[in-house]
């Protein structure tokens, strides 16, 4: 059964606009994230803290300053707020993707990120970050929808198009991270930094209009939301270990990279423009891990990899004493995260495909990943703000979560041959709307 509605494919649709808008939007989002980290966390002056609106909040702030955990708390907290926005945006925009044309999804996302870059100059940056995350969640939904549409219109395979889009996304987030850090370090004017990001988003908005593949009939928002809820419930019921294990792993990786970035600045006394280069190395390790993951076909392989990841994170501050040791350690961290996690995600996608809803599998997977990134990041931020942990305790906590992930994956049944899964009741009806909005 086709997973897409009937399309008019008389005209070919180029791939480059979708690739370019993915790169520009991702760079804008990551750039703004690290500009805000620089302005709020790294630029914080503990000698002149702001006056808080409540005494208890003022006490928490001064306690975090005294214990030396404030910069780490702000960094993890800001990332969590952005992720909360992405999660809310995804919940809204995954069903919306079936109702709107993909070009308008990209335009809405790029314009929202650009507007957020300006609004942070005059409004509370934490609230504005929530808005920016919500806007970026629209781009996540758009990328999921555009892959099968362009594949059908261009004669390329879904695998090829998704691979190119995902590679573009990784490049954009890495480039945006470096761009945001350099904007902080090289440009003194906050207005200039934010206007530069706004103009970047304007360019992405214009390019977004060029993403115009042939599309099938619109799916009503209410139908899309109902199918999203039903599909999520069924997948969590039947493959909870795959979903939870993969989500925990993504939460660990996201928080660990931020912790390593701030650790390089605070403990190793690196300049931010040097410390940010370390962020590239987990991505290199992730590429290696993904390439090696096809050999990890047994439960024991995945469990051992997550235990090794926990051991590496627990010993991070002992192993890493400079740039070179940090680079090697982060390459291994990326590989030990990506290899077993790719196995879990692939198994989940195979289950969804057997149900006749491969797009639904990628949607649920993305939602759960963002949920655990939010939970782990916000958990660390709150504990650091309240003084419940030291900066080094971030690594110990994440190591503990890695061990929990290893335990969870014992129930993933990776050793079992892929069964011919009988579609659940209602899956045929769900497939109709799923065809219009396959998600990443």
C-alpha positions as CSV (number, residue, x, y, z in Angstrom):
1,X,0.0,0.0,0.0
2,X,1.3,3.4,-0.8
3,X,1.9,5.7,2.1
4,X,1.1,8.9,0.1
5,X,-2.1,10.2,-1.4
6,X,-2.3,10.3,-5.2
7,X,0.0,13.0,-6.5
8,X,0.2,14.9,-9.8
9,X,3.8,14.3,-10.7
10,X,3.8,15.7,-14.2
11,X,6.3,18.4,-13.1
12,X,9.6,17.5,-11.5
13,X,10.4,19.1,-8.1
14,X,14.1,20.1,-7.4
15,X,15.7,19.0,-4.2
16,X,17.9,22.0,-3.6
17,X,15.3,24.4,-2.2
18,X,14.4,21.9,0.6
19,X,18.1,21.3,1.3
20,X,18.9,25.0,1.4
21,X,16.0,26.0,3.6
22,X,16.9,23.2,6.0
23,X,20.4,24.5,6.2
24,X,19.4,28.1,6.7
25,X,16.6,27.5,9.2
26,X,18.8,25.1,11.2
27,X,21.7,27.5,11.3
28,X,19.4,30.3,12.4
29,X,17.9,28.2,15.2
30,X,21.2,26.9,16.5
31,X,22.9,30.3,16.0
32,X,20.2,32.1,18.1
33,X,20.5,29.3,20.8
34,X,24.2,29.9,21.2
35,X,24.0,33.7,21.0
36,X,21.5,33.5,23.9
37,X,23.8,31.1,25.8
38,X,26.6,33.6,25.3
39,X,24.5,36.6,26.4
40,X,22.7,35.0,29.3
41,X,25.0,32.4,30.7
42,X,28.6,33.2,29.6
43,X,28.0,36.9,29.8
44,X,26.5,36.8,33.3
45,X,28.2,39.0,35.8
46,X,27.9,37.4,39.3
47,X,29.1,40.7,40.9
48,X,26.0,42.5,39.6
49,X,23.1,39.9,39.5
50,X,19.7,41.1,38.4
51,X,17.0,41.8,41.0
52,X,14.5,38.9,41.0
53,X,10.8,39.5,41.3
54,X,10.4,37.1,44.3
55,X,12.6,36.7,47.3
56,X,12.7,32.9,47.0
57,X,13.9,33.2,43.4
58,X,16.5,35.8,44.5
59,X,17.7,33.3,47.1
60,X,17.9,30.5,44.5
61,X,19.9,32.8,42.2
62,X,22.5,33.8,44.9
63,X,22.8,30.2,46.0
64,X,23.6,29.1,42.5
65,X,26.1,31.9,42.2
66,X,27.8,30.9,45.4
67,X,28.0,27.2,44.4
68,X,29.3,28.0,40.9
69,X,26.5,26.2,39.1
70,X,24.7,29.2,37.5
71,X,26.3,29.1,34.0
72,X,25.7,25.3,33.7
73,X,22.1,25.8,34.9
74,X,21.3,28.6,32.5
75,X,22.8,26.6,29.6
76,X,20.8,23.5,30.3
77,X,17.7,25.5,31.2
78,X,17.8,27.5,28.0
79,X,18.2,24.4,25.9
80,X,15.2,22.9,27.7
81,X,13.0,25.9,27.1
82,X,13.8,25.8,23.3
83,X,13.1,22.0,23.3
84,X,9.8,22.6,25.1
85,X,8.8,25.0,22.3
86,X,9.9,22.5,19.6
87,X,7.8,19.8,21.4
88,X,4.7,21.9,21.5
89,X,5.3,23.1,18.0
90,X,5.7,19.5,16.8
91,X,2.5,18.4,18.5
92,X,0.6,21.2,16.7
93,X,2.4,21.1,13.4
94,X,2.6,17.3,12.8
95,X,-1.2,17.3,12.2
96,X,-1.0,20.7,10.6
97,X,1.5,19.4,8.0
98,X,-1.4,17.4,6.4
99,X,-3.5,20.6,6.2
100,X,-1.0,23.1,4.9
101,X,1.3,23.1,1.9
102,X,4.9,22.4,2.7
103,X,6.2,25.7,1.4
104,X,4.1,27.6,4.0
105,X,5.3,25.4,6.8
106,X,8.9,26.3,5.9
107,X,8.0,30.0,5.6
108,X,6.2,30.0,8.9
109,X,9.1,28.4,10.6
110,X,11.8,30.6,9.2
111,X,9.8,33.8,9.8
112,X,9.1,32.7,13.4
113,X,12.8,32.1,14.1
114,X,13.7,35.5,12.5
115,X,11.0,37.3,14.5
116,X,12.2,35.6,17.7
117,X,15.7,36.8,17.0
118,X,14.5,40.4,17.2
119,X,12.0,39.9,20.0
120,X,14.8,38.7,22.4
121,X,16.2,42.3,22.2
122,X,13.1,43.8,23.9
123,X,11.3,40.9,25.7
124,X,12.2,38.3,28.2
125,X,14.5,35.9,26.3
126,X,13.3,32.8,28.1
127,X,9.7,33.4,27.0
128,X,10.9,34.4,23.5
129,X,13.0,31.1,23.4
130,X,9.8,29.2,23.9
131,X,8.3,31.0,20.9
132,X,11.4,30.3,18.8
133,X,11.3,26.6,19.6
134,X,7.6,26.4,18.7
135,X,8.4,28.1,15.3
136,X,11.3,25.7,14.7
137,X,9.0,22.7,15.4
138,X,7.1,23.7,12.2
139,X,10.3,23.1,10.2
140,X,10.6,19.6,11.8
141,X,7.1,18.8,10.6
142,X,7.8,20.3,7.2
143,X,11.0,18.2,6.7
144,X,9.0,15.0,7.5
145,X,6.4,15.9,4.9
146,X,8.7,17.0,2.1
147,X,10.8,13.9,1.9
148,X,8.2,11.5,0.3
149,X,6.8,14.4,-1.8
150,X,10.1,15.3,-3.4
151,X,11.0,11.6,-3.8
152,X,7.8,11.0,-5.7
153,X,8.1,14.1,-7.8
154,X,11.8,13.7,-8.7
155,X,12.1,10.0,-9.2
156,X,14.5,9.6,-6.3
157,X,14.2,7.1,-3.5
158,X,12.8,8.1,-0.1
159,X,16.1,6.8,1.5
160,X,18.2,9.1,-0.7
161,X,16.1,12.2,-0.2
162,X,15.9,11.6,3.6
163,X,19.6,11.0,3.8
164,X,20.4,14.3,2.0
165,X,17.9,16.2,4.2
166,X,19.2,14.7,7.4
167,X,22.8,15.4,6.4
168,X,21.9,19.0,5.7
169,X,20.2,19.2,9.1
170,X,23.3,18.0,10.9
171,X,25.5,20.4,8.9
172,X,23.2,23.3,9.7
173,X,23.1,22.7,13.4
174,X,26.9,22.4,13.6
175,X,27.4,25.5,11.5
176,X,24.8,27.4,13.4
177,X,26.5,26.5,16.7
178,X,29.8,27.9,15.5
179,X,28.1,30.9,13.9
180,X,26.3,31.8,17.1
181,X,29.4,31.5,19.3
182,X,31.5,33.6,16.8
183,X,28.8,36.3,16.7
184,X,29.1,36.6,20.5
185,X,32.8,36.7,20.5
186,X,33.4,39.0,17.5
187,X,30.5,41.4,17.6
188,X,30.0,43.6,20.7
189,X,26.6,45.0,19.8
190,X,23.7,42.8,20.8
191,X,21.5,44.6,18.3
192,X,23.9,43.8,15.4
193,X,24.0,40.1,16.4
194,X,20.3,39.7,16.5
195,X,19.7,41.7,13.3
196,X,22.2,39.5,11.5
197,X,20.3,36.4,12.6
198,X,17.0,38.1,11.5
199,X,18.4,38.7,8.0
200,X,19.6,35.1,7.9
201,X,16.0,34.0,8.7
202,X,14.6,36.4,6.0
203,X,16.8,34.6,3.4
204,X,15.5,31.2,4.7
205,X,11.9,32.5,4.4
206,X,12.4,33.5,0.7
207,X,14.0,30.1,-0.1
208,X,11.1,28.4,1.7
209,X,8.7,29.7,-1.0
210,X,10.6,27.7,-3.6
211,X,9.8,24.4,-1.9
212,X,6.8,23.5,-4.0
213,X,6.5,19.8,-4.7
214,X,3.2,18.4,-6.0
215,X,0.9,17.5,-3.0
216,X,-2.2,15.5,-2.5
217,X,-5.5,16.7,-1.0
218,X,-5.3,18.4,2.4
219,X,-6.0,16.3,5.6
220,X,-8.1,18.2,8.2
221,X,-6.2,19.2,11.3
222,X,-8.6,17.4,13.6
223,X,-8.2,14.1,11.7
224,X,-4.4,14.5,11.8
225,X,-4.4,15.2,15.6
226,X,-6.6,12.2,16.3
227,X,-4.4,9.9,14.2
228,X,-1.3,11.2,15.9
229,X,-2.7,10.4,19.4
230,X,-3.9,7.0,18.4
231,X,-0.7,6.1,16.6
232,X,1.4,7.2,19.6
233,X,-0.6,5.2,22.1
234,X,-0.4,2.0,20.0
235,X,3.4,2.3,19.5
236,X,4.1,3.1,23.1
237,X,1.9,0.1,24.1
238,X,3.6,-2.4,21.7
239,X,7.2,-1.1,21.5
240,X,7.8,0.9,24.7
241,X,11.4,-0.3,25.2
242,X,12.4,0.8,21.8
243,X,10.8,4.2,22.2
244,X,12.0,4.9,25.8
245,X,15.5,3.6,25.2
246,X,16.0,5.7,22.1
247,X,14.5,8.8,23.8
248,X,16.7,8.5,26.9
249,X,19.7,8.1,24.6
250,X,18.9,11.3,22.8
251,X,18.3,13.1,26.0
252,X,21.7,12.0,27.3
253,X,23.6,13.0,24.2
254,X,22.0,16.5,24.0
255,X,22.7,17.3,27.7
256,X,26.2,15.8,27.6
257,X,27.3,18.0,24.6
258,X,26.2,21.1,26.4
259,X,27.8,20.0,29.6
260,X,31.1,19.4,27.8
261,X,30.9,22.8,26.1
262,X,30.6,24.7,29.4
263,X,33.1,22.4,31.1
264,X,35.7,23.3,28.4
265,X,35.1,27.0,29.2
266,X,34.9,26.9,32.9
267,X,37.3,24.0,33.9
268,X,39.7,23.9,31.0
269,X,39.7,27.7,30.5
270,X,39.1,27.6,26.8
271,X,37.8,30.5,24.9
272,X,34.2,29.9,23.7
273,X,35.3,30.0,20.0
274,X,37.7,27.2,20.8
275,X,35.4,25.2,23.1
276,X,32.6,25.2,20.4
277,X,34.9,23.3,18.1
278,X,34.6,20.4,20.5
279,X,30.9,20.2,19.7
280,X,31.8,19.0,16.2
281,X,33.5,15.8,17.4
282,X,30.4,14.1,18.8
283,X,28.9,14.5,15.3
284,X,31.9,12.8,13.8
285,X,31.6,10.0,16.3
286,X,27.9,9.7,15.5
287,X,28.6,9.3,11.8
288,X,31.1,6.5,12.7
289,X,28.5,4.9,15.0
290,X,25.8,5.0,12.4
291,X,28.0,3.3,9.9
292,X,29.0,0.6,12.4
293,X,25.5,0.0,13.7
294,X,24.5,-2.5,11.1
295,X,26.8,-5.0,12.9
296,X,24.9,-4.6,16.2
297,X,22.1,-7.0,15.7
298,X,21.8,-8.4,19.2
299,X,20.5,-7.1,22.5
300,X,23.9,-7.6,24.2
301,X,25.6,-5.3,21.7
302,X,23.3,-2.5,22.5
303,X,23.4,-3.0,26.3
304,X,27.2,-3.1,26.3
305,X,27.4,0.1,24.2
306,X,25.1,2.0,26.6
307,X,27.1,0.7,29.6
308,X,30.3,1.9,27.9
309,X,28.7,5.3,27.2
310,X,27.8,5.6,30.9
311,X,31.4,4.7,31.9
312,X,32.8,7.3,29.5
313,X,30.5,10.1,30.7
314,X,31.2,9.2,34.4
315,X,35.0,9.5,33.8
316,X,34.8,12.5,31.5
317,X,36.4,15.1,33.7
318,X,39.2,12.6,34.5
319,X,39.8,11.6,30.9
320,X,39.6,15.1,29.5
321,X,42.4,17.5,30.4
322,X,42.7,19.5,27.2
323,X,41.5,20.0,23.7
324,X,43.0,16.8,22.2
325,X,41.7,14.5,24.9
326,X,38.4,16.2,24.8
327,X,38.1,15.7,21.0
328,X,38.9,12.0,21.3
329,X,36.5,11.4,24.2
330,X,33.7,13.2,22.4
331,X,34.2,11.2,19.2
332,X,33.8,8.0,21.3
333,X,30.8,9.6,23.1
334,X,29.1,10.2,19.7
335,X,29.8,6.7,18.5
336,X,28.7,5.0,21.7
337,X,25.5,7.0,21.5
338,X,24.7,6.7,17.8
339,X,25.5,3.0,17.2
340,X,23.0,1.5,19.6
341,X,20.4,4.2,19.2
342,X,20.3,3.8,15.5
343,X,19.6,0.1,16.1
344,X,16.7,0.9,18.3
345,X,15.3,3.6,16.0
346,X,15.6,1.3,12.9
347,X,13.8,-1.5,14.8
348,X,11.0,1.0,15.7
349,X,10.7,2.1,12.1
350,X,10.5,-1.5,10.9
351,X,7.7,-2.1,13.3
352,X,5.9,1.0,12.0
353,X,6.4,-0.1,8.4
354,X,4.9,-3.5,9.2
355,X,1.9,-1.7,10.6
356,X,1.5,0.2,7.3
357,X,2.4,3.5,8.9
358,X,6.1,4.2,8.5
359,X,5.6,8.0,8.7
360,X,3.8,7.5,12.0
361,X,6.8,5.8,13.4
362,X,9.1,8.7,12.6
363,X,6.6,11.1,14.0
364,X,6.3,9.3,17.3
365,X,10.1,8.8,17.4
366,X,10.7,12.6,17.0
367,X,8.1,13.4,19.6
368,X,9.6,11.0,22.2
369,X,13.2,12.2,21.4
370,X,12.2,15.8,22.1
371,X,10.3,14.8,25.2
372,X,13.3,13.1,26.8
373,X,15.7,15.9,25.7
374,X,13.3,18.2,27.6
375,X,13.0,16.0,30.7
376,X,16.7,15.4,31.1
377,X,17.8,18.9,30.3
378,X,15.3,20.6,32.5
379,X,16.0,18.1,35.3
380,X,19.7,19.0,35.2
381,X,18.9,22.8,35.0
382,X,16.6,22.7,38.0
383,X,19.0,20.6,40.1
384,X,21.9,23.0,39.2
385,X,19.8,26.1,39.9
386,X,18.7,24.8,43.3
387,X,22.2,23.8,44.2
388,X,21.4,20.1,44.4
389,X,24.3,19.1,42.3
390,X,27.8,20.4,41.3
391,X,28.8,20.9,37.7
392,X,30.6,17.6,37.7
393,X,27.5,15.9,39.0
394,X,25.9,16.5,35.6
395,X,28.2,13.9,34.2
396,X,27.5,11.4,37.0
397,X,23.8,11.9,36.6
398,X,23.9,11.3,32.8
399,X,26.1,8.2,33.4
400,X,23.3,6.9,35.6
401,X,20.7,7.6,33.0
402,X,22.9,5.7,30.4
403,X,22.8,2.6,32.7
404,X,19.0,2.9,33.0
405,X,18.9,3.0,29.2
406,X,20.9,-0.1,29.0
407,X,18.5,-1.9,31.4
408,X,15.5,-0.7,29.4
409,X,16.8,-2.1,26.2
410,X,16.9,-5.6,27.7
411,X,13.2,-5.6,26.9
412,X,13.6,-4.4,23.3
413,X,13.8,-8.0,22.0
414,X,16.4,-7.1,19.4
415,X,17.3,-10.7,19.0
416,X,13.9,-11.6,17.7
417,X,13.4,-11.8,13.9
418,X,11.1,-9.1,12.6
419,X,7.6,-10.6,12.8
420,X,4.9,-10.0,10.3
421,X,2.9,-7.7,12.6
422,X,-0.8,-7.7,12.2
423,X,-2.0,-4.2,11.8
424,X,-3.9,-2.9,14.8
425,X,-7.6,-2.1,14.5
426,X,-8.1,1.3,12.9
427,X,-4.6,1.3,11.3
428,X,-6.1,1.4,7.8
429,X,-8.1,4.5,8.6
430,X,-5.1,6.1,10.2
431,X,-3.0,5.3,7.1
432,X,-5.2,7.4,5.0
433,X,-4.3,10.6,6.7
434,X,-0.7,9.4,7.4
435,X,-0.2,9.3,3.6
436,X,-0.4,13.0,3.5
437,X,2.0,13.8,6.3
438,X,4.8,11.3,6.8
439,X,7.0,12.8,9.6
440,X,10.7,12.5,10.4
